[in-house]
Amino acid sequence: MAVRFTGTLVALAAAFAVVLAYVLGGPRMVWIVAAAEVGLVMLDVARRFKVRALRRRAAIRPEADHCEQCARARQRLEGRRAR
């Protein structure tokens, strides 16, 4: 619920910033404000992606097989070591 509320506030603030930019500076200022907003959104998405990727990497154990091919390769290696 808090995420939706925060997202709503951010969207309203962005819309208000574009309208204010148009009133104060015209179309050129709208482009500048819109470009800044896009940049901020891209930074936020990158931060979220990095956090999720790091969390996911920490959850994967080094000895875990992530696919069938890796499992078979591990079994072959362990078979060679046993001989």
C-alpha positions, 0 to 999 in steps of 0.5 A, a space after each residue: 500500500 505504501 509503495 502505491 502511495 509513494 508511486 502516486 505522489 511521484 507521478 503527481 510531482 512529475 506531472 506538476 513539474 512538467 506543467 510548471 516548466 511549461 508555464 515558466 519556461 515554455 516547450 524547451 523547459 518541458 523537454 529539459 524537465 522530462 529528460 531529467 525525469 527519465 534519467 531519474 527513473 532509469 537510475 531508480 530502475 538500475 538501483 533496483 535491478 542491482 539490489 535484486 541481482 545481488 540478493 539473487 546471487 547471494 541465494 545461489 550456493 556455489 555448489 548448486 547446479 543451475 541446469 541439467 547440463 551443469 549437473 551432468 558435468 558435475 557428476 562426470 567430474 566427481 566420477 573422475 575424481 573417485 577413480 
